[in-house]
Amino acid sequence: QFGLAVQALINGDVDAVVMDNVAGLGYVGANPDTVRMTGDVLTGEELGFIFAKGSELRDQVNAALAEMDADGTLDALFNKWFVTEPEASAEEAGAALADLGGAEVRIAVENAYNPFNYYDTETGDAIGYDYDVFDEICARLNCVPTFVETSWDAMVAVMGGTGGFDTFDIGADGITITEERAQHVDFSDPYIQLNQTLLVRGDEDRFANAEEFAAN
């Protein structure tokens, strides 16, 4: 978990943490005198929400995401929760969205991945990008979002399991789209592209990028 990895970095148990840029910026903001990001981008990756194989919700959520992309809502939510700019999508909104008739849609979140989903330290409320996105998606699809706190490790494994699972309908927690995972779950269309980089302690002077880290 990112929180444990960052604490290990601060404690000196590890010397660097590979982390996506937006989460890294969140931890730097929370610990400005303790950690910083360094070096060039290591990889780029797209994130998607996950669904059980064959779930009808995937196409409905994709349609809502396409409409939100076309009318600027995704950009607005990205700018609210993230520091960097989202990459523009060429996808356009298509036919009229489905009406889910007020049905409950259960979304798995970890509530430990700032700024996607986490607890506000002042109010104790669970907030973040995932909450805002699914509030908006359900406003468009006429559904009621219910957020289910679930460990990150369990999301892909549980959603990809056999025999059915009724704890949640969608997994949302900054899940990278990979071919291996796509064998077990269906992904939404990508909604964000992130870059991986190194997070280090603020006083680190032995290396300034991944190549120097590997050579040391």
Number of C-alpha atoms within 10 A of each C-alpha: 11 16 12 9 17 25 12 15 19 18 11 12 11 14 17 24 19 17 20 21 21 20 21 25 22 17 21 20 13 11 15 13 11 16 23 19 22 18 15 14 15 14 10 13 15 16 20 21 25 31 26 24 17 10 14 10 17 21 16 19 22 20 24 24 26 22 22 21 20 18 13 12 16 21 17 14 18 18 13 13 17 19 13 12 11 17 11 12 12 8 12 13 16 11 7 10 17 15 14 16 10 13 13 14 18 17 24 25 26 23 24 18 20 24 23 23 22 20 16 13 8 6 7 9 11 16 16 20 22 24 20 15 19 22 15 20 22 20 15 20 20 17 19 18 19 16 21 17 15 17 14 20 10 13 23 19 13 18 23 21 14 11 5 10 12 8 13 21 21 26 28 25 27 25 18 19 19 13 9 8 16 15 10 19 24 22 24 21 20 16 19 19 16 21 15 19 24 23 27 27 24 16 10 14 8 10 17 15 18 18 11 11 14 8 7 8
